[in-house]
Amino acid sequence: MLACFVLTMMFYVVALIVVSRQLFRVGGPNRHLTTAAGAIAVVLHAMVLAQAIFTPEGQNFSVSNVFSLVNWLIALTFTVLIFRLKVMVVVPVVYGCAIVSVGLMWLIPSTYVGHFDAHPAVLVHVILSLMAFSTLMIAALYAIQLWVILNKLKTKQLIKTPSMPPLLTLEKQLYQLVIMGMVLLSLSIGTGFISLNNIFVGGMGHKMVLSILAWWVYVAMLWQLYSKGCKIRTAVIYTLSGAVLIFLAYFAARIVNELILIS
């Protein structure tokens, strides 16, 4: 198990180094080598997650496991789509977060065992929540990338090349990610009301309240976009604000309960 952890982080580090080199230069990084190292890391990461989550006692959805699972989904998405990415500013961040998440599983293991196989409705809610979280985190990373490119173009630290798509295209892709994530978040909130009893009681209350607040942030963003237009900087602020609320909803109380209070 230890060897699998080390190998996973090692291949993520290789992918991170390869993609970071020549990031802003003509031609960009070596995508073939990045994909090869990233694919191996993602497969090893999946093996680590499978051993950590599926235990004889039940499914261990501890905070470190869930955090790592979300980062695995994001790393998998970017590795699969790496040849379709016109700009790759965000890819080093993706692999860096994956390294951190695997390290946390190894160094700070925690336990939060459930039996979702006996409650299929709850399992559907959990899957939709993870998909919504991952999509909205990808949107947040995409927003950061957009912000970096915009600032570098304005300060002339980045020269626009024919291979770089127009900012309007990148902005449109950001909105598409937000809409996709918002649909998944809506389904997650809806299934939460249906499948979970006393949803506003105990530890689940803060999660639902913050998720609904994040949902309204994305609604406000899309309303402004389609009613009077939305500048790139404003869209980035909306996207990151919603992502912070979603992160707090999913992890804030879990971190306190599992890692701080127990220790």
C-alpha positions in Angstrom: 0.0 0.0 0.0 2.8 2.4 0.9 4.5 1.7 -2.4 1.3 2.5 -4.3 1.1 5.9 -2.5 4.7 6.7 -3.3 4.4 5.7 -6.9 1.2 7.7 -7.4 2.7 10.9 -6.0 5.9 10.2 -8.0 4.1 10.0 -11.4 2.0 13.1 -10.5 5.2 14.9 -9.8 6.7 13.9 -13.1 3.5 15.1 -14.9 3.6 18.3 -12.9 7.3 19.0 -13.9 6.8 18.1 -17.6 3.6 20.3 -17.9 5.2 23.2 -16.0 8.2 23.5 -18.3 7.7 25.8 -21.3 4.1 26.5 -20.1 4.0 30.0 -21.6 6.4 29.4 -24.5 5.5 28.8 -28.1 4.5 25.2 -28.6 3.9 24.7 -24.9 4.8 21.6 -22.8 5.2 18.0 -24.1 1.6 16.8 -24.1 2.4 13.2 -24.9 4.8 12.8 -22.0 2.4 14.7 -19.7 -0.5 12.4 -20.7 1.6 9.3 -20.2 2.8 10.3 -16.7 -0.6 11.7 -15.8 -2.5 8.5 -17.0 -0.2 6.2 -14.9 -0.7 8.5 -11.9 -4.5 8.5 -12.3 -4.7 4.7 -12.5 -2.5 4.3 -9.4 -4.6 6.9 -7.6 -7.7 5.0 -8.5 -6.2 1.8 -7.0 -5.3 3.7 -3.8 -8.8 5.1 -3.5 -10.4 1.7 -4.1 -8.4 0.2 -1.2 -9.1 3.1 1.1 -12.8 3.6 0.4 -14.1 0.0 0.1 -13.4 -1.7 3.4 -14.9 -4.8 5.0 -16.8 -2.6 7.5 -18.4 -0.5 4.7 -17.6 2.5 2.5 -15.1 4.8 4.1 -16.0 8.3 2.9 -13.7 10.2 5.3 -12.8 13.8 4.6 -9.3 12.8 3.3 -10.8 10.1 1.1 -13.5 12.3 -0.4 -11.0 15.2 -0.9 -8.7 12.8 -2.8 -11.7 11.3 -4.8 -12.7 14.8 -6.0 -9.1 15.6 -7.0 -8.9 12.2 -8.8 -12.0 13.1 -10.8 -10.5 16.4 -11.7 -7.1 15.0 -12.6 -8.8 12.3 -14.7 -10.9 14.9 -16.6 -7.9 17.0 -17.4 -5.7 14.1 -18.3 -8.3 12.7 -20.7 -8.9 16.1 -22.3 -5.3 17.4 -22.3 -5.0 17.3 -26.1 -8.2 19.4 -26.4 -6.9 22.1 -24.0 -5.8 25.2 -25.9 -4.1 26.7 -22.8 -2.7 24.6 -19.9 -2.2 27.1 -17.1 -4.5 25.2 -14.8 -3.0 21.7 -15.4 0.0 22.2 -13.0 -2.5 23.2 -10.3 -4.6 20.1 -10.9 -1.7 17.7 -10.6 -0.4 19.7 -7.6 -3.7 19.3 -5.8 -3.7 15.6 -6.6 -0.3 15.2 -5.0 -1.5 17.0 -1.9 -4.7 14.9 -1.7 -2.8 11.6 -2.0 -0.3 12.8 0.7 -3.2 13.6 3.0 -4.7 10.2 2.6 -1.3 8.7 3.6 -0.3 11.1 6.4 -3.7 11.9 7.9 -6.0 8.8 7.5 -9.5 9.1 9.0 -12.6 7.0 9.1 -16.2 7.8 8.3 -17.8 4.5 7.4 -21.2 4.3 5.8 -23.3 1.6 4.2 -24.6 3.3 1.0 -25.3 -0.1 -0.6 -28.3 -0.4 1.7 -29.5 3.1 0.9 -29.5 3.5 -2.9 -31.2 7.0 -2.7 -28.5 8.3 -0.4 -25.9 6.8 -2.8 -27.4 8.7 -5.7 -27.3 11.9 -3.6 -23.6 11.3 -2.8 -22.7 10.6 -6.4 -24.5 13.7 -7.6 -22.8 15.8 -4.9 -19.3 14.5 -5.9 -20.0 15.2 -9.6 -21.4 18.7 -8.8 -18.4 19.5 -6.5 -15.9 18.3 -9.1 -17.5 20.2 -11.9 -17.7 23.4 -10.0 -14.1 23.0 -8.8 -13.0 22.6 -12.4 -15.0 25.7 -13.2 -13.1 27.5 -10.4 -9.7 26.4 -11.7 -10.8 27.4 -15.2 -11.7 30.9 -13.8 -8.3 31.2 -12.2 -6.7 30.3 -15.5 -8.8 32.9 -17.3 -7.8 35.5 -14.7 -4.1 34.7 -15.1 -4.3 34.8 -19.0 -6.2 38.1 -18.8 -3.6 39.7 -16.5 -0.6 38.5 -18.5 -2.1 39.8 -21.7 -2.8 43.2 -20.1 0.7 43.5 -18.7 2.2 42.1 -22.0 3.8 39.2 -20.1 2.0 36.8 -22.5 2.0 37.3 -26.3 -1.2 36.1 -28.0 -0.4 33.3 -30.5 -2.5 31.8 -33.2 -2.8 28.6 -31.1 -4.4 30.5 -28.2 -8.2 30.8 -28.5 -10.0 34.1 -28.1 -10.8 35.2 -24.6 -14.5 35.1 -25.5 -14.2 31.4 -26.3 -12.6 30.7 -23.0 -15.2 32.8 -21.2 -18.0 30.8 -22.9 -16.4 27.5 -21.8 -16.4 28.8 -18.2 -20.1 29.6 -18.4 -20.8 26.1 -19.8 -18.9 24.5 -16.9 -20.9 26.6 -14.4 -24.2 25.7 -16.0 -23.3 22.0 -16.0 -22.2 22.2 -12.3 -25.3 24.2 -11.4 -27.6 21.5 -12.9 -25.7 18.8 -11.0 -25.8 20.9 -7.8 -29.6 21.4 -8.2 -30.0 17.6 -8.6 -27.8 17.1 -5.5 -29.9 19.5 -3.4 -33.1 18.0 -4.6 -32.1 14.4 -3.9 -30.8 15.5 -0.5 -34.3 16.7 0.4 -35.8 13.5 -0.8 -33.3 10.9 0.6 -32.1 12.4 3.8 -34.2 12.7 7.0 -34.1 15.8 9.1 -31.8 17.4 6.6 -31.4 20.7 8.6 -30.7 18.9 11.9 -27.2 18.1 13.1 -24.2 18.1 10.9 -26.1 18.2 7.6 -27.7 21.5 8.2 -24.7 23.7 7.4 -24.0 21.7 4.3 -27.4 22.2 2.8 -27.5 26.0 3.8 -24.1 26.6 2.2 -25.0 24.6 -0.9 -28.1 26.6 -1.4 -26.2 29.9 -0.9 -23.7 28.7 -3.5 -26.6 27.8 -5.8 -27.9 31.4 -5.5 -24.5 32.8 -6.3 -24.4 30.9 -9.5 -28.0 31.9 -10.3 -27.0 35.6 -9.7 -24.0 35.1 -12.1 -26.1 33.6 -14.9 -28.9 36.1 -14.4 -26.4 39.0 -14.8 -24.8 37.3 -17.8 -28.1 36.9 -19.7 -29.8 40.1 -18.5 -27.0 42.8 -18.9 -23.8 41.0 -19.6 -21.0 39.9 -17.2 -17.4 41.0 -17.4 -14.7 38.4 -17.2 -13.4 39.7 -13.8 -17.0 39.7 -12.4 -17.6 36.1 -13.7 -14.3 35.0 -12.0 -15.4 36.5 -8.7 -18.8 34.9 -8.9 -17.3 31.5 -9.8 -14.7 31.6 -7.0 -17.2 32.8 -4.4 -19.5 29.9 -5.3 -16.6 27.4 -5.1 -15.6 28.7 -1.7 -19.1 28.1 -0.4 -19.3 24.7 -1.9 -15.9 23.8 -0.4 -17.0 25.0 3.0 -20.3 23.0 2.6 -18.5 19.8 1.9 -15.5 19.9 4.0 -15.6 22.6 6.8 -17.5 20.6 9.5 -16.0 17.3 8.4 -12.5 18.6 8.9 -13.4 19.9 12.4 -15.1 16.7 13.4 -12.7 14.1 11.9 -9.3 15.7 12.1 -9.3 18.4 14.8 -11.8 17.2 17.5 -10.7 13.6 17.3 -7.0 14.5 17.6 
